[in-house]
Amino acid sequence: MSNPLRVGLVGCGGQTRLNLAPALSRTDSARLVSCADVDEARARQVAEALAIDDVYDSAEDVTESAAVDAVVVAVPHRYLKEVALSAIGAGKHVFIEKPMGLNAAEGAEVVDAADRRGVVAMVGYCMRYSLSRMFIKSLLDRGVVGDVSFVAAGKGGGPLGGWLGGPYAEGGGQLLFLGSHLTDQVLWMTGDEAGSVSGIVRWNAGGTDETSAYTVRLKGGAVATFSVSQASGVGYDFVDVYGTRGRVRGDWKGDVVTVESRVIPEYAHPTVLRIPGDNLEEMCYRELAAFVEAANSGARAPIPVSDGLRVLRILDAVVASSNAKSWVDV
């Protein structure tokens, strides 16, 4: 297109270098014009790989630049809100990596600021662009399981390193890292909202959530259970949806979907399907292309920051419930 969206990157860590920046470079309707990181050498590495002209060590140099239309915010969790508010305050469209903030109070600030400025603000829940998860969502929309009655979901693996292994209060831990993904997926797939939460969190000596299990009563009547851990010797990532007329399960590791349905004849017997194409760069490409299209057209963000806020409210409730040893309303 003649006037592509001019995009600046804030944060040039692994997610940006391996997934977000390469995905954006493939998007014809966008152009990478600048990048910033507190480690300028890391920013220059991204810039040299993708022919980005302007390199900075300050987020404000990107968020306040007149040469930038939109900002991709991919910094450690404790800085997400601060950088997003800077970009929104300057009138930029914003793609902000999940979980969008440390808690619901921070998430609400981002939502309110985006509403006031009228910018397109999207949360980076890339699992919504997993081909296998999209397929499950399409089956659920066709009523493959009838009325949803129960959901079991889990996501995790081994110990987290770096700042992700730091205290929960500073943005570390599996709840914010992967629990946010998993919670968003279940709400999106079922089209439901949370009513109340009961949770148990096992904390390690450093103040990081090691393993969490939580149950969410959905407003539509179904019950969803979640487990997220960094104490597993192998990675796991599944969503299993049961209903009055069937069941569908997705295991992201292996791109496997299992279906049995009394609604759709071709799945009358247990059927196992493999749906490849779910590597992270491809998922990021699909989500960023959707963001760029919304920013260029002024349409509503495909994953609005209000969706990020509802996830943070649930995670806050998980911690509050664990502390109080009782159910907590969302």
N, C-alpha and C positions, 0 to 999 in steps of 0.2 A: 504494500500500500504506500501512497505517496507521503503520508505523515505518520510513521509508526510511533507507538507509545514509547517515550524515552524513559528508560528504567534505570534507577540507581540501586545498587546492592549495599546493604549495611550488614556486615558480618560475613567473613570469608572463611569460615571453618569448614569442616568436612561436608556438612549437608549442602552448603553453597558450592564448594569446589566440585563435588562428585555428582550432584543432582540438580540443584536449582539453576546455577549459572549455565551449565551445558544445555539444560532444557530450554531456558529462555533464549539462548543463542539460536535455537532451532525454530523459534516462533517468528514467522515472517512479519507479523503486525506489531512487533516490538523491537527495540534496539537498546542494547546495554551501553550506557553512556558513562557510568561512573561506578566506583566501588570504594568501600571504606572498611577498615578493620584497625583495631588498636595495635595489631601486629602488621605494620605496613608491608613487611616482606611477604606476608601471606596474601595481602591484598594485591601486591604486584604480581604474585604468581597467578592469580585469577585473571588479572588484567592482561598479562602477556599471553595466556592461553587463549583468551577470547577477544583479543584486540580491543580492549577497553582503554580509552584515552586518559580519563581522569581518575587518579588514584589518591586516596586520602587516608589519614589515620584518625579522623574525627567524623562521627555520624552526622553532625550538623552541616558539614560541608556537602553532604549528599542531600539531606532532608530539606535544606533551605535553598538549594540551588535552583535558579531560574531555568536551568537547562534540563531539569528533571520533571517528568509528569507523574511518575509513580515510583514508590519505594518498596523493595522487598526487604523485610526485616527478619534476619536469621541470626540472632544473637543469643547468648545464654538466657535462660528463662527469666532471671532476675532483672534483665535489662529490656525485655520485650515491650513492656508498657511505656517506658520512658522514650524509647526510640520511636515507637508508633505514634505517641502523642506529638512528638516533635514534627514528624512527617505530616500528620493530619492537620496540625496547627498551621503548617505552611501551605495547606490546600492540596496536598498530594494524595493520590489514590494509594492505598496501602495493602500489600499482601503481608500478613504477619504470621510467622510460624506458630504452630500450636505450642503450648496451651494458651497463648495470648497474654498471660500474666501469671502471677503467683497465686492469685485467689480471685474470688468474685468481685471484691471491691476494686481491684485493679482492672478486671475485665469490664466492669460497668463504666469506668472512666473512659476506656477506649470506645465503647459503644456510644456513650453520650457525646464524645468529641466528634466521632464520625457522623452522627446524626446532625449535629449542629453545623458542620462544615459541608455536609452533603456530598462527601466523597465516597467512592467505592472502597469498602474495607472488607477484606476476605481473610479467613483463617485457613492455615495450611494443613487441613486434614486430608492428606494425600490418599489415605486408605479408601476414601470415597471414590477414587479414580482407579482402584484396583479392578481389573477386568473380572476376577472371580467374585469380588464383593458387589460389583455393579450387576452381575448376573443374578446373584442371590436377591438383591433389591428388586430386580425386574420380576423374579418369580414371586416374591412376596406381594408385589403390587398386583399380580395376576391372581392372588388368593391361593397360592399353592398349598399353604398349610391351614387354610380356613381362618378362623379367629385365633390370633396369637395368644397362647396361654402361658408359655414359659420360655425363657431364654437363658442359656448358659454360655458364658464367654470367658476366655482367658488369653493372656498375652504376657510373655516374659522370657527370661533367660538367665544368663550368668551375671556376676557382679558388674555394676556400672563403674566406669572410670572417669577421671577428670572431674570437671565441675558437676557432671551428672551424678557422680557418687557422693556429692556433698550434702549438707543438711537440707531437709525439705523446706525449711524456712527461707533458704537462699535459692530455691529452684531445683534442687537435686531430687533424686529418687524416682522410683518406677511409677508411682501414681501420676505425677505430672508428665513424665516422659511417655509412657505407654498406656497408663490407665486413661489418660485423656483421649487417646486414639480410640480405645476400645469402647468407652462410654459414648463417644460421638457416633460410632458405627451403629450401636444398638438403637439409639434414638432415631438415627436417620433411616435405618432399615425398617423399623417398625412404625415410623411416623408417629411415635408416642412421646409423652413427656413424663418426667419424674414427679412422683408425689411425695414419697418419703424414703429414707435410706437407713439401713442398719449396717454398720461396718466394724471390722476389726483390723487394726494396723499393728504389725510387729516392727518395732523400730530397732535399728542397730545402735551401737554405742556412739556413733557419730551424728545421730539425729536424723538419719535417713530411713525412709520407709523401705524395709527389706521385702516383706510380703504383706499384701493386703487382700482381704476378701470382703466383698460387700454385696448386699442385696438391695435392689431398688424396686419399690412398688410403683408400677407405671399407672398413669391415670386411666388408661383404657382397661385396666383390670389384670393385665399380665404381671408376672413377677420375673425379674431379670437378676441373675447372679453373675458376679465378676470375680476373677482372681488375677492379680498381677504380682509378679515376683522377680527378684534378681537373685534368687537362691536356687535356680534350676540348672542342672547340668546340661540341659539341651534347651534350645529355643522352642517356644510354642506360641501359636497364634490361631485361635479358632472362635467362631461364632456359631452356635447351635440353636436353631429356632424351632420350637414345637408348637403345634396348634391343634385345633379340633379336627382337622382333616389331613394332617400330614406333618412332615418334618423336613427341614433343609439345614445342612451344615456346611460351613466353609472352613477349610484348613489352608491358611495362606502359605504355609511352608509346604511346597509341593503343588500349589495351585489346584487343590482338589475340592470339588463340591459334591456332596452326597444328598440325594433327593428321594423322598417317598411321598406320594400324594394320592389322596382320594378325589382330587379335583381335576388334575391335568392327566389325561389318560396315558401319555407317554412315560409318566413317572409312577404308574400304578404299582410297580415293583421297585425295590431299592435300586437306585441307579447312581453309579459313581462316574463323574465327569472330571476331566482335567482341562483347565482353562489357562493356558500359558500366557506369558506377556506381562507379568506383574513385577518386573524389576523396578527399582525405585526411580530411576531416571525417567522411564516411560510414564509412570504414575505422576511424577512431578511435571512432565511435559504436558500431560492432559489437564492437570489442575491449573498450571500457569497459563496455558492457552485460553482456558475458560476465564481466568482473571483478566487477562489482557483484553479479551473480547468485551467483557463487562465494562472495563475502564474506558475503552475506546467508544463504546456506545452509550455509556451512562446508565446501563441496566443495573439491576440489583445484583449484588455479589452472589455467586453460586453457593458459597458457604459464608453467610453473613456473620459478622462478629457477634451478633446476638446468639448464634448457635454456639460460639465459643464460650459466651457467658453462661449459658445453661449447663455446659459441662463443668465449668469451674464451680458453679453452685453445688453440683453433685459431689465433686471432690472435696469441697469444704465440708459438706455434710458427712462424708465418710470419716474424715478426721474428727469432727465434732462428735459423731456417734461413738467412735472408738474411745474417745476420752470420757464421754458421759455414760457409756455402756447402755445406751438406749436408742430407740428410733428417733430420727431427726427429720422434720419436715423440710422440704426443699423450697 
